[in-house]
């Protein structure tokens, strides 16, 4: 069976916005994740749920991040409105909302997607709660039961087996202002997949009422799939060839990251890949739902997941580099990485061109030299070349 929903979604996305196509595929996958919560999962010793935390990161306005999230929310409001989470919430307010009964279904709201088009504001607001919101998002991703003590308000709030996805958008500046280099080493940011613009599309004016027919067709496609999932909630396994492809790709990636560590020491990427690869399996599940939701995850679904995941890995590297460059340790790692790209030596003067003016660059160079990560060679004209030291 060929792709159904994603193809239809991308056709509509192409006509209804000039946002990057990479954002469009991310948006379609978040729609699939939303309707799959609690209805499909990956079966096995460790059950893997269909929830995703996915962040669009890019410059303001031009990337159309908020528009991309709006498109996904628009479809879910038609197909499965009870799974649209609140947009204005505090750390405690979110759990209060989830623990309350839905007026229409009479059930707790434990299956939902947070469409966070202003995620920087959410992060800024979380600072007022001693960062508990970030810990709460981490626990929600993992699907743990959560109980919140409400001092002075009587009954505690309890959320059982939550299945929550987050579709967030943030500018580089917003992420930089509201996170630190340390956040990239902790569980919070490690849960996300990151999508940054790959290719820009030509700017154009989109009529406000354009493509409603296409939108309705996309919603109909997703409704048909939702009804199929609801008829028989089940866990899917992976075919042997899909399992082999996943394992081979993981080992190859692990060797690449291990090689980087030998020269860069404790990069966040080594920690991140341990969270990244379970998300690859989730992506494969979603791609499988788009072709046949009642059979094991195929080799083709895994291929599509790996292709999208490769862009996400690059998005992580780029977002992490762009938003934590002011952090000393992160800047040190980034400097070593740039020097490594020049086996014949990187002119020290080029560091300013690459990273911009930095008051700590001198201290960073002293640090990486003292750590035996980098050596310098002074030329006869007085210029300096920088080289990465080979591991002993």
ChimeraX attribute file (.defattr): number of C-alpha atoms within 10 A of each C-alpha:
attribute: neighborCount
match mode: 1-to-1
recipient: residues
	/A:1	7
	/A:2	8
	/A:3	13
	/A:4	16
	/A:5	26
	/A:6	23
	/A:7	15
	/A:8	18
	/A:9	26
	/A:10	19
	/A:11	15
	/A:12	22
	/A:13	26
	/A:14	14
	/A:15	13
	/A:16	22
	/A:17	21
	/A:18	21
	/A:19	24
	/A:20	22
	/A:21	19
	/A:22	19
	/A:23	25
	/A:24	25
	/A:25	19
	/A:26	23
	/A:27	25
	/A:28	24
	/A:29	21
	/A:30	28
	/A:31	27
	/A:32	25
	/A:33	29
	/A:34	28
	/A:35	26
	/A:36	25
	/A:37	24
	/A:38	22
	/A:39	19
	/A:40	24
	/A:41	21
	/A:42	21
	/A:43	15
	/A:44	11
	/A:45	6
	/A:46	7
	/A:47	11
	/A:48	20
	/A:49	26
	/A:50	27
	/A:51	31
	/A:52	24
	/A:53	23
	/A:54	22
	/A:55	27
	/A:56	31
	/A:57	27
	/A:58	24
	/A:59	15
	/A:60	14
	/A:61	11
	/A:62	13
	/A:63	21
	/A:64	20
	/A:65	27
	/A:66	19
	/A:67	18
	/A:68	27
	/A:69	23
	/A:70	16
	/A:71	20
	/A:72	23
	/A:73	25
	/A:74	15
	/A:75	21
	/A:76	23
	/A:77	13
	/A:78	15
	/A:79	21
	/A:80	18
	/A:81	13
	/A:82	17
	/A:83	21
	/A:84	18
	/A:85	23
	/A:86	15
	/A:87	14
	/A:88	10
	/A:89	14
	/A:90	15
	/A:91	19
	/A:92	16
	/A:93	12
	/A:94	17
	/A:95	20
	/A:96	18
	/A:97	18
	/A:98	22
	/A:99	20
	/A:100	16
	/A:101	13
	/A:102	13
	/A:103	9
	/A:104	7
	/A:105	9
	/A:106	9
	/A:107	12
	/A:108	17
	/A:109	24
	/A:110	24
	/A:111	21
	/A:112	24
	/A:113	27
	/A:114	19
	/A:115	22
	/A:116	22
	/A:117	21
	/A:118	17
	/A:119	21
	/A:120	22
	/A:121	14
	/A:122	20
	/A:123	18
	/A:124	16
	/A:125	17
	/A:126	17
	/A:127	13
	/A:128	12
	/A:129	13
	/A:130	10
	/A:131	14
	/A:132	14
	/A:133	21
	/A:134	20
	/A:135	15
	/A:136	18
	/A:137	20
	/A:138	20
	/A:139	17
	/A:140	21
	/A:141	21
	/A:142	17
	/A:143	19
	/A:144	15
	/A:145	12
	/A:146	16
	/A:147	13
	/A:148	13
	/A:149	12
	/A:150	12
	/A:151	8
	/A:152	7
	/A:153	7
	/A:154	8
	/A:155	10
	/A:156	13
	/A:157	17
	/A:158	17
	/A:159	21
	/A:160	15
	/A:161	15
	/A:162	23
	/A:163	23
	/A:164	28
	/A:165	26
	/A:166	23
	/A:167	25
	/A:168	23
	/A:169	27
	/A:170	22
	/A:171	21
	/A:172	21
	/A:173	16
	/A:174	21
	/A:175	23
	/A:176	21
	/A:177	14
	/A:178	18
	/A:179	16
	/A:180	16
	/A:181	20
	/A:182	13
	/A:183	15
	/A:184	20
	/A:185	17
	/A:186	15
	/A:187	17
	/A:188	17
	/A:189	22
	/A:190	22
	/A:191	21
	/A:192	24
	/A:193	24
	/A:194	26
	/A:195	26
	/A:196	24
	/A:197	20
	/A:198	13
	/A:199	10
	/A:200	13
	/A:201	15
	/A:202	8
	/A:203	10
	/A:204	8
	/A:205	8
	/A:206	12
	/A:207	10
	/A:208	8
	/A:209	7
	/A:210	13
	/A:211	15
	/A:212	12
	/A:213	10
	/A:214	17
	/A:215	21
	/A:216	15
	/A:217	16
	/A:218	24
	/A:219	22
	/A:220	16
	/A:221	18
	/A:222	26
	/A:223	19
	/A:224	12
	/A:225	21
	/A:226	20
	/A:227	11
	/A:228	15
	/A:229	20
	/A:230	14
	/A:231	9
	/A:232	11
	/A:233	15
	/A:234	16
	/A:235	19
	/A:236	21
	/A:237	17
	/A:238	23
	/A:239	15
	/A:240	13
	/A:241	14
	/A:242	21
	/A:243	17
	/A:244	13
	/A:245	15
	/A:246	21
	/A:247	13
	/A:248	12
	/A:249	13
	/A:250	17
	/A:251	11
	/A:252	11
	/A:253	14
	/A:254	15
	/A:255	11
	/A:256	12
	/A:257	16
	/A:258	17
	/A:259	11
	/A:260	17
	/A:261	16
	/A:262	14
	/A:263	20
	/A:264	20
	/A:265	14
	/A:266	14
	/A:267	20
	/A:268	20
	/A:269	21
	/A:270	17
	/A:271	16
	/A:272	21
	/A:273	17
	/A:274	14
	/A:275	17
	/A:276	19
	/A:277	18
	/A:278	13
	/A:279	24
	/A:280	23
	/A:281	25
	/A:282	21
	/A:283	26
	/A:284	28
	/A:285	31
	/A:286	28
	/A:287	26
	/A:288	26
	/A:289	27
	/A:290	22
	/A:291	20
	/A:292	16
	/A:293	20
	/A:294	16
	/A:295	14
	/A:296	20
	/A:297	27
	/A:298	21
	/A:299	20
	/A:300	15
	/A:301	22
	/A:302	27
	/A:303	16
	/A:304	16
	/A:305	22
	/A:306	21
	/A:307	11
	/A:308	18
	/A:309	22
	/A:310	12
	/A:311	18
	/A:312	24
	/A:313	19
	/A:314	15
	/A:315	22
	/A:316	25
	/A:317	15
	/A:318	17
	/A:319	22
	/A:320	22
	/A:321	20
	/A:322	17
	/A:323	22
	/A:324	24
	/A:325	21
	/A:326	18
	/A:327	15
	/A:328	16
	/A:329	17
	/A:330	21
	/A:331	20
	/A:332	22
	/A:333	22
	/A:334	19
	/A:335	21
	/A:336	22
	/A:337	15
	/A:338	16
	/A:339	20
	/A:340	20
	/A:341	12
	/A:342	14
	/A:343	10
	/A:344	12
	/A:345	17
	/A:346	19
	/A:347	17
	/A:348	18
	/A:349	12
	/A:350	11
	/A:351	16
	/A:352	11
	/A:353	9
	/A:354	10
	/A:355	17
	/A:356	11
	/A:357	10
	/A:358	14
	/A:359	9
	/A:360	13
	/A:361	18
	/A:362	9
	/A:363	13
	/A:364	20
	/A:365	20
	/A:366	14
	/A:367	16
	/A:368	19
	/A:369	17
	/A:370	11
	/A:371	11
	/A:372	14
	/A:373	21
	/A:374	22
	/A:375	18
	/A:376	17
	/A:377	14
	/A:378	12
	/A:379	9
	/A:380	7
	/A:381	6
	/A:382	8
	/A:383	11
	/A:384	16
	/A:385	19
	/A:386	24
	/A:387	24
	/A:388	25
	/A:389	15
	/A:390	11
	/A:391	8
	/A:392	4
